[in-house]
Amino acid sequence: MREHRVVGNTVDADEKNLILITGANQGGKSVFLRSIGLAQVMLQSGMFVAAESFAAEVCTGVFTHYRREEDATMRGGKLDEELTRMSEIVDHLTPHALLLCNESFAATNDREGSEIARQIVNALLERHIKIVFVTHLYDFAQGLSHQERADTLYLRADRATDGTRTFRLVEGRPLATSYGEDVYREVFSVGTV
């Protein structure tokens, strides 16, 4: 197991209701998402937050929608499970809640998953729900980018030119790739094709 030192990220999300995180596979997106959730819960519990500095509004609740493994009982498909779980979450959301989504709606193709995500995110933003969304759904991310919403922050997992992951998140619009080929090369120790 390789050891990595902790990499801090500086993000200014003042007056942002949506943070959309895209970028390189294995670039630290999901870890960053968890750190936001933990920091928010610690802040609201009156605890010290494990950060050099952290400021946020108090939320009416913190909710998560993360990918799950396939249903072993085969009672339903993965997309059905995701939609059912999102429906249950939506039933409990109140204005000024925080929703953390990690690769939601990736159980279907990019076009369909993007349309589902777009409709849900736009509806929740109208209801004053703050959202942090990690995604590889390019059509979804690009579509939001074209909306030019002032209340959206676009972050991208950084990648050095040699493919090395820096685990830093930088401001940047979505790219059409998540550099899965880098991971493939590393796992299978192959050269450039």
GROMACS elastic network, one bead per residue, 0.5 to 0.9 nm:
[ bonds ]
;  ai    aj funct       b0    kb
    4     7     6  0.84277   500
    6   167     6  0.89952   500
    7   166     6  0.81501   500
    7   167     6  0.64582   500
    7   168     6  0.68689   500
    8    51     6  0.81662   500
    8    52     6  0.87167   500
    8   167     6  0.84654   500
    8   168     6  0.72537   500
    9    32     6  0.82815   500
    9   167     6  0.85122   500
    9   168     6  0.59605   500
    9   169     6  0.63794   500
    9   170     6  0.83959   500
   10   168     6  0.87936   500
   10   169     6  0.81290   500
   10   170     6  0.86588   500
   11   155     6  0.88834   500
   11   169     6  0.82677   500
   11   170     6  0.82815   500
   11   171     6  0.84649   500
   12    16     6  0.88382   500
   12   153     6  0.87470   500
   13    16     6  0.52494   500
   13    17     6  0.82366   500
   13    18     6  0.88013   500
   13    19     6  0.77098   500
   13   151     6  0.88503   500
   13   152     6  0.84946   500
   13   153     6  0.67240   500
   14    17     6  0.86470   500
   14    56     6  0.83797   500
   14   151     6  0.88192   500
   15   150     6  0.86425   500
   15   151     6  0.61829   500
   15   152     6  0.86053   500
   16    19     6  0.70106   500
   16   130     6  0.79711   500
   16   150     6  0.75783   500
   16   152     6  0.53371   500
   16   153     6  0.63465   500
   17   125     6  0.71151   500
   17   128     6  0.77359   500
   17   129     6  0.72181   500
   17   131     6  0.62283   500
   17   132     6  0.82522   500
   17   151     6  0.54012   500
   17   152     6  0.61158   500
   17   153     6  0.81621   500
   18   121     6  0.86469   500
   18   125     6  0.77580   500
   18   129     6  0.86947   500
   18   130     6  0.59067   500
   18   132     6  0.57756   500
   18   133     6  0.75821   500
   18   151     6  0.64615   500
   18   153     6  0.62732   500
   18   154     6  0.84417   500
   19   130     6  0.83999   500
   19   131     6  0.63245   500
   19   133     6  0.62297   500
   19   134     6  0.84531   500
   19   151     6  0.86439   500
   19   152     6  0.57549   500
   19   154     6  0.59513   500
   19   155     6  0.71663   500
   20   131     6  0.81738   500
   20   132     6  0.60253   500
   20   134     6  0.61345   500
   20   135     6  0.75440   500
   20   141     6  0.73272   500
   20   144     6  0.88115   500
   20   152     6  0.72973   500
   20   153     6  0.62518   500
   20   155     6  0.61160   500
   20   156     6  0.83049   500
   20   174     6  0.87328   500
   21    29     6  0.67234   500
   21    33     6  0.87754   500
   21   132     6  0.75322   500
   21   133     6  0.59911   500
   21   135     6  0.63537   500
   21   136     6  0.87029   500
   21   141     6  0.86377   500
   21   153     6  0.84698   500
   21   154     6  0.61069   500
   21   156     6  0.55260   500
   21   157     6  0.73995   500
   21   169     6  0.83067   500
   21   174     6  0.81424   500
   22    25     6  0.88754   500
   22    29     6  0.73617   500
   22   133     6  0.85809   500
   22   134     6  0.60312   500
   22   135     6  0.55692   500
   22   136     6  0.61487   500
   22   137     6  0.85871   500
   22   138     6  0.84851   500
   22   141     6  0.77780   500
   22   154     6  0.78423   500
   22   155     6  0.63687   500
   22   157     6  0.63053   500
   22   172     6  0.88385   500
   22   173     6  0.82866   500
   22   174     6  0.59865   500
   22   175     6  0.77395   500
   22   178     6  0.76246   500
   23    26     6  0.89684   500
   23    27     6  0.71854   500
   23    29     6  0.78431   500
   23   135     6  0.83718   500
   23   136     6  0.74954   500
   23   155     6  0.80042   500
   23   158     6  0.67963   500
   23   159     6  0.81972   500
   23   169     6  0.87158   500
   23   174     6  0.69869   500
   23   175     6  0.69221   500
   23   176     6  0.89498   500
   23   177     6  0.73249   500
   23   178     6  0.51198   500
   23   179     6  0.77875   500
   24    27     6  0.51640   500
   24    28     6  0.84073   500
   24    29     6  0.84005   500
   24   156     6  0.76328   500
   24   157     6  0.54690   500
   24   158     6  0.66882   500
   24   159     6  0.64879   500
   24   165     6  0.76515   500
   24   177     6  0.75977   500
   24   179     6  0.53310   500
   24   180     6  0.73525   500
   24   182     6  0.88859   500
   25    28     6  0.80505   500
   25    29     6  0.82443   500
   25   136     6  0.87328   500
   25   157     6  0.80965   500
   25   165     6  0.87541   500
   25   178     6  0.55239   500
   25   179     6  0.61906   500
   25   180     6  0.59724   500
   25   182     6  0.83924   500
   25   183     6  0.73206   500
   26    29     6  0.74206   500
   26    30     6  0.84864   500
   26   157     6  0.85870   500
   26   165     6  0.74135   500
   26   167     6  0.82783   500
   26   180     6  0.88850   500
   26   183     6  0.79035   500
   27    30     6  0.84227   500
   27    31     6  0.89187   500
   27   156     6  0.88814   500
   27   157     6  0.52443   500
   27   158     6  0.67141   500
   27   159     6  0.73296   500
   27   164     6  0.89340   500
   27   165     6  0.54601   500
   27   166     6  0.69573   500
   27   167     6  0.50605   500
   27   168     6  0.75722   500
   27   169     6  0.83574   500
   28    31     6  0.52434   500
   28    32     6  0.60717   500
   28    33     6  0.86453   500
   28   157     6  0.65733   500
   28   158     6  0.88270   500
   28   165     6  0.82760   500
   28   166     6  0.83990   500
   28   168     6  0.72147   500
   28   169     6  0.78465   500
   29    32     6  0.51873   500
   29    33     6  0.62706   500
   29    34     6  0.88158   500
   29   102     6  0.87384   500
   29   134     6  0.65898   500
   29   135     6  0.88955   500
   29   156     6  0.80744   500
   29   157     6  0.62290   500
   29   167     6  0.79141   500
   29   168     6  0.87853   500
   29   169     6  0.76433   500
   30    34     6  0.62534   500
   30    35     6  0.85839   500
   30   102     6  0.66832   500
   30   103     6  0.88585   500
   30   134     6  0.69660   500
   31    34     6  0.51592   500
   31    35     6  0.61995   500
   31    36     6  0.87724   500
   32    36     6  0.63422   500
   32    37     6  0.88133   500
   32   167     6  0.89691   500
   32   169     6  0.84207   500
   33    36     6  0.52239   500
   33    37     6  0.64917   500
   33    38     6  0.87795   500
   33   100     6  0.70474   500
   33   101     6  0.82024   500
   33   102     6  0.76397   500
   33   132     6  0.72931   500
   33   133     6  0.80777   500
   33   134     6  0.74522   500
   34    37     6  0.51117   500
   34    38     6  0.61261   500
   34    39     6  0.84878   500
   34   100     6  0.83489   500
   35    38     6  0.50862   500
   35    39     6  0.59294   500
   35    40     6  0.84525   500
   35    50     6  0.87942   500
   36    39     6  0.51450   500
   36    40     6  0.61055   500
   36    41     6  0.86401   500
   36   100     6  0.86131   500
   36   132     6  0.87025   500
   37    40     6  0.51914   500
   37    41     6  0.62406   500
   37    42     6  0.85796   500
   37    62     6  0.72855   500
   37    63     6  0.86424   500
   37    64     6  0.84872   500
   37    98     6  0.86668   500
   37    99     6  0.89877   500
   37   100     6  0.72785   500
   38    41     6  0.51738   500
   38    42     6  0.60255   500
   38    43     6  0.84637   500
   38    49     6  0.81965   500
   38    50     6  0.88183   500
   39    42     6  0.50820   500
   39    43     6  0.59781   500
   39    44     6  0.85328   500
   39    48     6  0.86230   500
   39    49     6  0.54936   500
   39    50     6  0.70068   500
   39    51     6  0.80796   500
   39    54     6  0.77743   500
   40    43     6  0.50916   500
   40    44     6  0.61405   500
   40    45     6  0.85319   500
   40    49     6  0.82263   500
   40    56     6  0.73207   500
   40    57     6  0.86407   500
   40    58     6  0.79120   500
   40    59     6  0.82266   500
   40    62     6  0.78871   500
   41    44     6  0.51740   500
   41    45     6  0.60887   500
   41    46     6  0.87224   500
   41    47     6  0.85735   500
   41    49     6  0.89400   500
   41    62     6  0.75044   500
   42    45     6  0.50390   500
   42    46     6  0.63417   500
   42    47     6  0.50288   500
   42    48     6  0.65843   500
   42    49     6  0.58369   500
   42    50     6  0.86452   500
   43    46     6  0.52777   500
   43    47     6  0.56732   500
   43    48     6  0.67616   500
   43    49     6  0.62601   500
   43    54     6  0.85323   500
   43    55     6  0.84587   500
   43    56     6  0.80308   500
   43    58     6  0.80271   500
   44    47     6  0.74822   500
   44    57     6  0.89733   500
   44    58     6  0.63557   500
   44    59     6  0.79904   500
   45    48     6  0.88698   500
   46    49     6  0.89100   500
   48    51     6  0.84860   500
   49    52     6  0.83273   500
   49    53     6  0.78348   500
   49    54     6  0.70446   500
   50    53     6  0.82720   500
   50    54     6  0.85941   500
   51    54     6  0.63130   500
   56    59     6  0.86916   500
   57    96     6  0.89230   500
   58    61     6  0.85602   500
   58    96     6  0.82705   500
   58    97     6  0.86776   500
   59    62     6  0.69228   500
   59    95     6  0.86453   500
   59    96     6  0.55005   500
   59    98     6  0.62338   500
   59   130     6  0.87115   500
   60    93     6  0.82811   500
   60    94     6  0.67261   500
   60    95     6  0.72154   500
   60    96     6  0.57298   500
   60    98     6  0.75635   500
   61    92     6  0.89012   500
   61    93     6  0.74490   500
   61    94     6  0.77665   500
   61    96     6  0.78203   500
   61    98     6  0.61250   500
   61    99     6  0.83363   500
   62    93     6  0.89071   500
   62    97     6  0.60709   500
   62    99     6  0.60174   500
   62   100     6  0.76614   500
   63    89     6  0.71748   500
   63    92     6  0.89807   500
   63    93     6  0.81012   500
   63    97     6  0.76968   500
   63    98     6  0.61472   500
   63   100     6  0.61595   500
   63   101     6  0.85986   500
   64    89     6  0.82189   500
   64    98     6  0.84553   500
   64    99     6  0.56967   500
   64   101     6  0.59126   500
   64   102     6  0.80310   500
   65    82     6  0.81476   500
   65    85     6  0.76777   500
   65    86     6  0.69372   500
   65    89     6  0.81201   500
   65    99     6  0.74818   500
   65   100     6  0.61622   500
   65   102     6  0.63354   500
   65   103     6  0.84698   500
   65   104     6  0.66945   500
   66    82     6  0.87064   500
   66   100     6  0.79070   500
   66   101     6  0.57828   500
   66   103     6  0.66998   500
   66   104     6  0.63639   500
   67    82     6  0.75719   500
   67   101     6  0.85440   500
   67   102     6  0.65021   500
   67   103     6  0.63048   500
   67   104     6  0.61564   500
   67   105     6  0.81955   500
   67   106     6  0.82127   500
   67   107     6  0.86449   500
   68    71     6  0.84060   500
   68    78     6  0.80899   500
   68    81     6  0.87395   500
   68    82     6  0.81734   500
   69    72     6  0.83171   500
   69    78     6  0.79338   500
   70    73     6  0.88381   500
   70    74     6  0.81115   500
   70    77     6  0.74743   500
   70    78     6  0.58796   500
   70    81     6  0.88770   500
   71    74     6  0.54249   500
   71    75     6  0.69741   500
   71    76     6  0.69090   500
   71    77     6  0.70893   500
   71    78     6  0.69238   500
   71    81     6  0.80770   500
   72    75     6  0.80933   500
   73    76     6  0.81082   500
   74    77     6  0.70563   500
   76    79     6  0.83268   500
   76    80     6  0.61691   500
   76    81     6  0.66477   500
   77    80     6  0.52306   500
   77    81     6  0.62982   500
   77    82     6  0.87696   500
   77   107     6  0.87531   500
   78    81     6  0.50838   500
   78    82     6  0.62321   500
   78    83     6  0.87192   500
   78   105     6  0.89475   500
   78   107     6  0.59771   500
   78   108     6  0.85052   500
   79    83     6  0.61571   500
   79    84     6  0.85010   500
   79   105     6  0.65956   500
   79   106     6  0.79928   500
   79   107     6  0.52681   500
   79   108     6  0.66224   500
   79   113     6  0.89755   500
   80    83     6  0.52360   500
   80    84     6  0.60852   500
   80    85     6  0.85645   500
   81    84     6  0.51332   500
   81    85     6  0.61171   500
   81    86     6  0.85639   500
   82    85     6  0.52136   500
   82    86     6  0.61250   500
   82    87     6  0.85876   500
   82   104     6  0.73429   500
   82   105     6  0.67406   500
   82   107     6  0.81505   500
   83    86     6  0.50253   500
   83    87     6  0.60752   500
   83    88     6  0.86516   500
   83   105     6  0.79614   500
   84    87     6  0.50968   500
   84    88     6  0.63837   500
   84    89     6  0.87752   500
   85    88     6  0.51026   500
   85    89     6  0.62913   500
   85    90     6  0.86873   500
   86    90     6  0.60872   500
   86    91     6  0.86252   500
   87    90     6  0.51144   500
   87    91     6  0.63322   500
   88    91     6  0.52145   500
   88    92     6  0.69235   500
   89    92     6  0.53822   500
   89    93     6  0.64186   500
   89    99     6  0.89354   500
   90    93     6  0.51211   500
   90    94     6  0.84254   500
   90   124     6  0.84487   500
   91    94     6  0.85816   500
   93    96     6  0.84967   500
   93    97     6  0.62547   500
   93    98     6  0.84725   500
   93    99     6  0.85550   500
   93   124     6  0.89569   500
   93   129     6  0.76628   500
   94    97     6  0.57877   500
   94   127     6  0.78970   500
   94   128     6  0.81623   500
   94   129     6  0.72856   500
   95    98     6  0.89280   500
   95   124     6  0.88750   500
   95   127     6  0.59136   500
   95   129     6  0.54523   500
   95   130     6  0.85088   500
   96   127     6  0.83036   500
   96   128     6  0.55368   500
   96   129     6  0.50458   500
   96   130     6  0.63297   500
   97   128     6  0.77417   500
   97   129     6  0.52105   500
   97   130     6  0.61146   500
   97   131     6  0.84829   500
   98   129     6  0.60636   500
   98   131     6  0.57816   500
   98   132     6  0.77846   500
   99   129     6  0.71434   500
   99   130     6  0.61946   500
   99   132     6  0.63893   500
   99   133     6  0.81625   500
  100   130     6  0.86316   500
  100   131     6  0.59346   500
  100   133     6  0.60446   500
  100   134     6  0.82360   500
  101   104     6  0.58991   500
  101   131     6  0.75038   500
  101   132     6  0.62317   500
  101   134     6  0.61166   500
  101   135     6  0.82232   500
  102   132     6  0.84833   500
  102   133     6  0.60856   500
  102   135     6  0.66143   500
  103   106     6  0.58882   500
  103   107     6  0.89417   500
  103   133     6  0.75155   500
  103   134     6  0.55837   500
  103   136     6  0.67960   500
  103   137     6  0.80437   500
  104   107     6  0.78695   500
  104   113     6  0.81513   500
  104   117     6  0.74898   500
  104   133     6  0.81193   500
  104   134     6  0.79397   500
  104   135     6  0.71444   500
  105   108     6  0.65246   500
  105   109     6  0.87200   500
  105   110     6  0.87906   500
  105   112     6  0.84561   500
  105   114     6  0.75673   500
  105   116     6  0.72163   500
  105   117     6  0.66715   500
  105   135     6  0.89554   500
  105   137     6  0.84789   500
  106   109     6  0.69595   500
  106   110     6  0.72392   500
  106   113     6  0.59283   500
  106   114     6  0.84639   500
  106   135     6  0.81405   500
  106   136     6  0.78370   500
  106   137     6  0.71162   500
  107   113     6  0.73903   500
  108   111     6  0.83066   500
  108   112     6  0.64763   500
  108   113     6  0.56471   500
  109   112     6  0.56092   500
  109   113     6  0.58714   500
  109   114     6  0.82230   500
  109   137     6  0.86829   500
  110   113     6  0.52047   500
  110   114     6  0.56960   500
  110   115     6  0.84319   500
  110   136     6  0.85363   500
  110   137     6  0.55448   500
  110   138     6  0.71136   500
  110   139     6  0.66566   500
  110   140     6  0.79832   500
  111   114     6  0.52132   500
  111   115     6  0.62768   500
  111   116     6  0.87856   500
  111   137     6  0.80754   500
  111   138     6  0.87789   500
  111   139     6  0.65013   500
  111   140     6  0.79488   500
  112   115     6  0.51801   500
  112   116     6  0.62654   500
  112   117     6  0.85896   500
  113   116     6  0.52037   500
  113   117     6  0.60741   500
  113   118     6  0.84668   500
  113   137     6  0.70746   500
  113   139     6  0.88202   500
  113   140     6  0.78110   500
  114   117     6  0.51076   500
  114   118     6  0.59007   500
  114   119     6  0.85630   500
  114   137     6  0.58855   500
  114   138     6  0.75835   500
  114   139     6  0.57560   500
  114   141     6  0.78659   500
  114   143     6  0.86208   500
  115   118     6  0.50812   500
  115   119     6  0.62020   500
  115   120     6  0.86053   500
  115   139     6  0.82234   500
  115   140     6  0.67415   500
  116   119     6  0.54210   500
  116   120     6  0.62666   500
  116   121     6  0.85889   500
  116   140     6  0.87783   500
  117   120     6  0.52310   500
  117   121     6  0.59258   500
  117   122     6  0.84153   500
  117   137     6  0.88553   500
  117   140     6  0.68233   500
  118   121     6  0.52577   500
  118   122     6  0.59969   500
  118   123     6  0.84545   500
  118   140     6  0.60366   500
  118   141     6  0.85973   500
  118   143     6  0.80236   500
  118   144     6  0.75775   500
  119   122     6  0.53349   500
  119   123     6  0.61029   500
  119   124     6  0.85937   500
  120   123     6  0.52104   500
  120   124     6  0.61220   500
  120   125     6  0.85832   500
  121   124     6  0.51473   500
  121   125     6  0.60691   500
  121   126     6  0.86218   500
  121   129     6  0.89242   500
  121   131     6  0.77413   500
  122   125     6  0.51628   500
  122   126     6  0.63240   500
  122   127     6  0.88509   500
  123   126     6  0.52040   500
  123   127     6  0.65892   500
  124   128     6  0.64961   500
  124   129     6  0.54108   500
  124   130     6  0.79390   500
  124   131     6  0.82518   500
  125   128     6  0.50377   500
  125   129     6  0.52783   500
  125   130     6  0.67781   500
  125   131     6  0.77785   500
  126   129     6  0.75169   500
  135   138     6  0.77613   500
  135   140     6  0.84230   500
  135   141     6  0.75144   500
  136   139     6  0.89157   500
  136   140     6  0.85929   500
  136   141     6  0.79164   500
  136   176     6  0.89782   500
  136   177     6  0.83158   500
  136   178     6  0.69180   500
  137   140     6  0.54246   500
  137   141     6  0.62784   500
  137   142     6  0.86088   500
  138   141     6  0.50439   500
  138   142     6  0.58000   500
  138   143     6  0.81854   500
  138   174     6  0.71257   500
  138   175     6  0.74255   500
  138   176     6  0.60935   500
  138   177     6  0.80115   500
  139   142     6  0.52106   500
  139   143     6  0.58431   500
  139   144     6  0.85435   500
  139   176     6  0.87130   500
  140   143     6  0.51668   500
  140   144     6  0.62951   500
  140   145     6  0.86168   500
  141   144     6  0.52822   500
  141   145     6  0.61833   500
  141   146     6  0.87786   500
  141   154     6  0.89561   500
  141   173     6  0.83187   500
  141   174     6  0.61464   500
  141   175     6  0.87886   500
  142   146     6  0.62468   500
  142   147     6  0.88380   500
  142   173     6  0.78033   500
  142   174     6  0.61520   500
  142   175     6  0.80887   500
  142   176     6  0.85130   500
  143   146     6  0.51810   500
  143   147     6  0.66236   500
  144   147     6  0.51698   500
  144   148     6  0.72560   500
  144   149     6  0.78221   500
  144   152     6  0.86182   500
  145   148     6  0.57285   500
  145   149     6  0.76664   500
  145   152     6  0.85030   500
  145   154     6  0.80004   500
  145   173     6  0.67737   500
  145   174     6  0.75893   500
  146   149     6  0.83019   500
  148   151     6  0.87877   500
  148   152     6  0.80172   500
  149   152     6  0.56436   500
  149   153     6  0.88113   500
  150   153     6  0.80572   500
  153   171     6  0.74477   500
  153   172     6  0.85488   500
  153   173     6  0.89298   500
  154   170     6  0.83514   500
  154   171     6  0.56680   500
  154   172     6  0.55296   500
  154   173     6  0.56296   500
  154   174     6  0.73929   500
  155   169     6  0.59188   500
  155   170     6  0.53806   500
  155   172     6  0.53475   500
  155   173     6  0.70179   500
  155   174     6  0.79769   500
  156   168     6  0.83475   500
  156   169     6  0.53709   500
  156   170     6  0.53822   500
  156   171     6  0.61349   500
  156   172     6  0.56341   500
  156   173     6  0.71846   500
  156   174     6  0.69023   500
  156   175     6  0.84793   500
  157   165     6  0.80791   500
  157   166     6  0.79811   500
  157   167     6  0.65229   500
  157   168     6  0.60128   500
  157   170     6  0.65330   500
  157   171     6  0.89337   500
  158   164     6  0.89162   500
  158   165     6  0.65388   500
  158   166     6  0.59409   500
  158   167     6  0.64624   500
  158   168     6  0.55634   500
  158   169     6  0.57087   500
  158   170     6  0.63497   500
  159   162     6  0.79497   500
  159   163     6  0.58098   500
  159   164     6  0.57837   500
  159   166     6  0.59323   500
  159   167     6  0.79187   500
  159   168     6  0.83751   500
  159   179     6  0.87877   500
  160   163     6  0.52682   500
  160   164     6  0.51432   500
  160   165     6  0.63388   500
  160   166     6  0.68552   500
  161   164     6  0.72850   500
  163   179     6  0.81173   500
  163   182     6  0.61644   500
  163   183     6  0.88981   500
  164   182     6  0.84821   500
  165   168     6  0.80785   500
  166   169     6  0.84474   500
  169   172     6  0.88864   500
  172   175     6  0.85844   500
  174   177     6  0.84768   500
  175   178     6  0.73534   500
  177   180     6  0.76870   500
  178   181     6  0.84925   500
  179   182     6  0.56317   500
  179   183     6  0.73717   500
  180   183     6  0.52832   500
  180   184     6  0.63297   500
  180   185     6  0.87704   500
  181   185     6  0.61214   500
  181   186     6  0.85712   500
  182   185     6  0.52111   500
  182   186     6  0.62631   500
  182   187     6  0.86949   500
  183   186     6  0.50741   500
  183   187     6  0.60799   500
  183   188     6  0.84688   500
  184   187     6  0.52501   500
  184   188     6  0.59878   500
  184   189     6  0.78594   500
  184   190     6  0.80162   500
  185   188     6  0.53161   500
  185   189     6  0.51484   500
  185   191     6  0.66429   500
  185   192     6  0.76761   500
  186   189     6  0.50154   500
  186   190     6  0.71409   500
  187   190     6  0.82120   500
  190   193     6  0.82719   500
